[in-house]
């Protein structure tokens, strides 16, 4: 499920002369975008995984360029954001930003009984809200002067369902949804498009919690929908 401003298909953007074909991604979805000729910037805290993903992208789409940035998003130091991420972005023309960094509860439980206690809630709150805010702000510095760009924020259907045991996680995803909708209003008359993808559950331990009752929507299907699904313009 997607929401935001009018439809912008990824293949159309890749052919536009106004919007650069470099995509900044934290998380997955890179293969779908690389297929359309986007150069990829990946950010993650695990260098070996970054290297592995980079090689796989280049193997499948050898004509694109891939840059990796090592960064742990539990780090809230703005000076580190500036030094490790923003300096590199300033040397690039970023046309698409995919905010997909996130942390979820592996073993859902009552709020006061969650494994890891307050540290778990601290990490989930920070990782699911701060990077999307800071990276969007920074990339908009490029998009506003050229009046072109796409920001895709990955939320969750738990953001509008009161699902037991997902209190903090669903609240942070509600932030992502609300944040995206407000920005789509603020930039409504510009060439910058904001879209939010609602993914119900992801494969893994969190998905196992509901596996018998719910048909899962994977990240891959969601990003493909983002290339095809028409989005109704918010008239408010």
Secondary structure, 3 states (H helix, E strand, C coil): CEEECCCCCHHHHHCCCCCCCEEEEECCCHHHHHCCCCEEEEEECCHHHHHHHHHHHHHHCCCCCEEEEECCCCCCCHHHHHHHHHHHHCCCCCCEEEECCCCCCCCCCCHHHCCCHHHHHHHHHHHHHHHHHHHHHHHHHHHHHHCCEEEEEEEEHHHCCCCCCCHHHHHHHHHHHHHHHHHHHHCCCCCEEEEEEEECCCCCHHHHCCCCCCCCCCHHHHHHHHHHCCCCCCCC
